[in-house]
Amino acid sequence: MIDYTEGSNKQYHTQLEENGVGDYVILTGDPKRVKDIASYLDDAYFVADNREYVTYSGYINGVLCSVVSTGIGGASTAIAMEELIQLGCHTFLRVGTCGGMRLDVQGGDIVIASGAIRQEGTTREYAPIEFPAVPNFEVLSAQVESANKLNLPYHVGVVQSKDSFFGQHAPETMPVYQELQNKWDAYCRLDCLASEMESSTVFIVGQTRHVRSGAMFLCLANQEREKAGLSNIQNHDLKPLMKCAVLTLKNLIQKDEAENHW
């Protein structure tokens, strides 16, 4: 592969180098969220800012961890993960927002993905479409343990990963409206919890590169509840989710050290 960095020893897109990031990484879409999440780490500090990729690092139980933004969608998320894996990172936790689909998923609830529908294009260049997008069980278990410890309202199940935000929210404006609506209706009948845009990529890249991955989200609102005439509160408070994500890494670090893992 061509070295586009011209020997800088930094990753081309993220501008990261080996000593700047920890083995455990929280991924989030919005660059503006990185500093907020990193505030829950010990001695957090700025590392790099290039394109959509902002990185902070800090410590959990004395172990160096990092928070990295990915931008929106699978393509930029895959680039971030690939470059981080090149630097030796082995555990990834995607933290973001979603829109509820199942009627009991309400604004303010935490959604923990046990699998993702691959309705996006990036992972088709990694694995056959028949291969499932699922998280690492250790990461999934640590997320559930953390949500219970913090007494957060949460759901565990399948989410939809898509490429088009407006294909979800304004499907009737798309020439392929019928196809989009038919699939959405099918996913709802299959009890899909929520819709988001990155977790299938996180899972498939993780599986391809033999690293651990997981994903969890704050439900902002639920358009299906509104369609059904139910209350549809909005909630944009990400602090409980951020605390849960950091506690998840803490749990994983403790178990890894106890088992001499990684």
C-alpha positions as CSV (number, residue, x, y, z in Angstrom):
1,M,0.0,0.0,0.0
2,I,1.3,3.5,-0.9
3,D,2.6,5.5,2.1
4,Y,0.6,8.7,1.6
5,T,2.1,10.1,4.8
6,E,5.5,10.3,3.1
7,G,7.3,8.6,6.0
8,S,5.7,10.7,8.8
9,N,4.8,7.5,10.8
10,K,1.4,8.9,11.3
11,Q,-1.9,7.4,10.0
12,Y,-3.0,9.3,7.0
13,H,-6.6,10.2,7.9
14,T,-6.5,10.4,11.7
15,Q,-3.0,11.7,12.0
16,L,-2.4,9.4,14.9
17,E,0.8,7.6,15.8
18,E,1.4,4.6,18.0
19,N,2.1,6.3,21.3
20,G,-0.9,8.6,21.1
21,V,-3.7,6.1,21.5
22,G,-4.6,3.4,24.0
23,D,-5.7,-0.2,23.3
24,Y,-9.3,0.5,24.3
25,V,-11.2,3.0,22.2
26,I,-14.6,4.7,22.4
27,L,-15.8,5.7,18.9
28,T,-18.3,8.5,18.5
29,G,-19.6,10.2,15.4
30,D,-19.6,13.9,16.4
31,P,-16.1,15.4,16.8
32,K,-17.7,17.8,19.4
33,R,-18.6,14.9,21.7
34,V,-15.0,13.6,22.0
35,K,-13.9,16.1,24.6
36,D,-17.1,15.6,26.6
37,I,-16.6,11.8,26.7
38,A,-12.9,12.2,27.5
39,S,-13.8,14.3,30.5
40,Y,-14.8,11.0,32.2
41,L,-11.3,9.6,31.8
42,D,-8.5,10.5,34.2
43,D,-5.9,13.1,33.0
44,A,-7.5,13.4,29.6
45,Y,-5.5,15.3,26.9
46,F,-5.9,16.3,23.3
47,V,-4.1,14.2,20.7
48,A,-5.1,15.0,17.1
49,D,-7.6,16.8,14.9
50,N,-7.8,16.0,11.2
51,R,-10.8,15.9,8.9
52,E,-13.7,14.4,10.9
53,Y,-11.3,12.6,13.2
54,V,-10.7,14.2,16.6
55,T,-8.8,12.2,19.3
56,Y,-8.4,12.6,23.0
57,S,-6.6,10.1,25.3
58,G,-6.7,9.5,29.0
59,Y,-6.7,6.8,31.6
60,I,-9.1,4.3,33.1
61,N,-7.6,2.4,36.1
62,G,-4.2,3.5,35.0
63,V,-4.6,2.1,31.5
64,L,-4.4,4.4,28.5
65,C,-7.7,4.6,26.6
66,S,-8.8,6.9,23.7
67,V,-11.9,8.6,22.4
68,V,-12.0,9.1,18.6
69,S,-14.7,10.7,16.4
70,T,-15.6,8.9,13.1
71,G,-17.9,11.3,11.4
72,I,-21.3,10.0,10.1
73,G,-21.7,6.6,8.4
74,G,-19.8,3.4,7.6
75,A,-17.1,4.6,5.2
76,S,-15.5,7.1,7.6
77,T,-16.0,4.8,10.5
78,A,-14.2,1.9,8.8
79,I,-11.2,4.2,8.0
80,A,-10.9,5.2,11.7
81,M,-11.0,1.6,12.8
82,E,-8.5,0.4,10.2
83,E,-6.0,3.1,11.2
84,L,-6.5,2.5,14.9
85,I,-6.1,-1.2,14.5
86,Q,-2.8,-0.5,12.6
87,L,-1.7,1.2,15.8
88,G,-2.5,-1.8,18.0
89,C,-6.0,-0.9,19.3
90,H,-8.0,-4.1,20.1
91,T,-11.3,-3.1,21.8
92,F,-13.8,-0.7,20.3
93,L,-17.0,0.7,21.7
94,R,-19.3,2.7,19.4
95,V,-21.2,5.4,21.4
96,G,-23.9,7.5,19.6
97,T,-27.5,8.3,19.1
98,C,-30.4,6.4,17.4
99,G,-34.0,6.7,16.6
100,G,-36.4,4.1,18.2
101,M,-38.4,1.7,16.1
102,R,-39.9,-0.8,18.5
103,L,-42.8,0.8,20.4
104,D,-41.3,0.3,23.9
105,V,-38.1,2.1,23.0
106,Q,-38.5,5.7,24.2
107,G,-36.5,8.9,24.1
108,G,-33.8,8.6,26.9
109,D,-33.5,4.8,26.8
110,I,-30.2,3.2,26.1
111,V,-30.1,0.7,23.2
112,I,-27.3,-1.9,23.2
113,A,-26.9,-3.6,19.9
114,S,-26.7,-7.4,19.9
115,G,-26.7,-7.4,16.1
116,A,-27.1,-5.0,13.2
117,I,-28.9,-5.1,9.8
118,R,-26.4,-4.4,7.1
119,Q,-28.4,-1.9,5.1
120,E,-25.3,0.1,4.1
121,G,-22.6,-0.3,1.5
122,T,-19.3,-0.3,3.4
123,T,-19.4,-3.8,4.8
124,R,-20.2,-5.3,1.4
125,E,-16.6,-4.7,0.6
126,Y,-15.5,-6.7,3.7
127,A,-17.8,-9.7,4.0
128,P,-20.6,-11.5,2.0
129,I,-24.0,-10.0,2.9
130,E,-25.0,-13.3,4.4
131,F,-22.4,-12.9,7.2
132,P,-24.0,-11.4,10.3
133,A,-22.9,-8.1,11.9
134,V,-22.7,-8.9,15.6
135,P,-20.6,-7.5,18.5
136,N,-18.1,-9.3,20.6
137,F,-19.8,-11.2,23.5
138,E,-17.4,-9.9,26.1
139,V,-18.1,-6.3,25.1
140,L,-21.8,-6.9,24.9
141,S,-21.9,-8.5,28.4
142,A,-19.8,-5.6,29.9
143,Q,-22.3,-3.1,28.4
144,V,-25.3,-4.8,30.0
145,E,-23.5,-5.1,33.3
146,S,-22.7,-1.4,33.2
147,A,-26.2,-0.4,32.3
148,N,-27.6,-2.4,35.2
149,K,-25.0,-1.0,37.7
150,L,-26.0,2.5,36.7
151,N,-29.7,1.6,36.8
152,L,-30.3,2.9,33.3
153,P,-33.4,2.0,31.2
154,Y,-32.0,-0.1,28.4
155,H,-32.9,-2.6,25.6
156,V,-30.7,-5.2,24.0
157,G,-31.4,-6.3,20.4
158,V,-31.0,-5.8,16.7
159,V,-30.6,-2.3,15.2
160,Q,-30.7,-1.1,11.6
161,S,-27.6,0.4,10.1
162,K,-28.3,2.5,7.1
163,D,-26.5,5.0,4.8
164,S,-29.2,7.5,4.2
165,F,-30.6,9.6,7.1
166,F,-33.2,11.1,4.9
167,G,-34.1,7.7,3.5
168,Q,-35.4,7.0,6.9
169,H,-37.0,10.3,7.8
170,A,-38.4,11.3,4.4
171,P,-38.6,8.0,2.4
172,E,-41.5,9.3,0.4
173,T,-39.2,11.8,-1.3
174,M,-37.0,9.0,-2.7
175,P,-37.5,7.3,-6.1
176,V,-37.0,4.0,-4.2
177,Y,-39.6,4.8,-1.6
178,Q,-41.5,1.5,-1.9
179,E,-38.4,-0.5,-1.3
180,L,-37.3,1.6,1.7
181,Q,-40.8,1.5,3.2
182,N,-41.2,-2.3,2.7
183,K,-37.9,-3.0,4.4
184,W,-38.7,-0.6,7.3
185,D,-42.0,-2.3,7.9
186,A,-40.4,-5.7,7.8
187,Y,-37.8,-4.6,10.4
188,C,-40.4,-3.2,12.6
189,R,-42.4,-6.5,12.5
190,L,-39.1,-8.3,13.4
191,D,-38.8,-6.2,16.6
192,C,-35.8,-4.1,15.4
193,L,-35.1,-1.8,18.3
194,A,-33.7,1.3,16.6
195,S,-32.1,2.8,13.5
196,E,-28.6,4.3,13.3
197,M,-25.7,4.5,10.8
198,E,-22.4,2.9,12.1
199,S,-22.7,-0.3,14.2
200,S,-22.8,-2.8,11.4
201,T,-19.5,-1.4,10.1
202,V,-18.0,-1.5,13.6
203,F,-19.0,-5.1,14.0
204,I,-17.9,-6.3,10.5
205,V,-14.5,-4.5,10.6
206,G,-14.0,-5.8,14.1
207,Q,-14.7,-9.4,12.9
208,T,-12.5,-9.0,9.8
209,R,-9.5,-7.6,11.8
210,H,-10.0,-10.0,14.8
211,V,-10.6,-7.3,17.4
212,R,-13.4,-6.8,19.9
213,S,-16.3,-4.4,19.2
214,G,-19.6,-3.3,20.7
215,A,-22.1,-0.5,20.2
216,M,-24.6,1.4,22.4
217,F,-26.9,4.4,21.7
218,L,-29.1,7.0,23.3
219,C,-32.6,6.9,21.8
220,L,-33.4,10.5,20.9
221,A,-37.1,9.8,20.0
222,N,-39.2,7.2,18.3
223,Q,-41.1,8.0,15.1
224,E,-43.1,4.8,15.3
225,R,-44.5,5.8,18.7
226,E,-45.6,9.1,17.1
227,K,-47.3,7.2,14.2
228,A,-49.1,5.1,16.8
229,G,-50.4,8.1,18.6
230,L,-48.2,7.4,21.7
231,S,-46.2,9.9,23.6
232,N,-42.9,10.6,21.9
233,I,-40.6,12.5,24.2
234,Q,-37.2,13.7,22.9
235,N,-34.1,13.3,25.0
236,H,-30.6,14.6,24.0
237,D,-28.8,14.1,27.3
238,L,-25.8,12.0,26.5
239,K,-24.2,12.0,29.9
240,P,-25.7,8.7,31.2
241,L,-24.6,7.0,28.0
242,M,-21.1,8.4,28.2
243,K,-20.8,7.3,31.9
244,C,-22.0,3.8,30.8
245,A,-19.5,3.6,28.0
246,V,-16.6,4.5,30.3
247,L,-17.8,2.0,32.9
248,T,-18.0,-0.6,30.2
249,L,-14.3,-0.1,29.4
250,K,-13.4,-0.2,33.1
251,N,-15.2,-3.5,33.4
252,L,-13.4,-4.9,30.4
253,I,-10.0,-3.7,31.6
254,Q,-10.5,-5.3,35.0
255,K,-11.5,-8.6,33.5
256,D,-8.7,-8.5,31.0
257,E,-6.1,-7.9,33.7
258,A,-7.6,-10.6,35.9
259,E,-7.5,-13.1,33.1
260,N,-4.2,-11.8,31.6
261,H,-6.1,-11.2,28.4
262,W,-4.8,-9.2,25.4
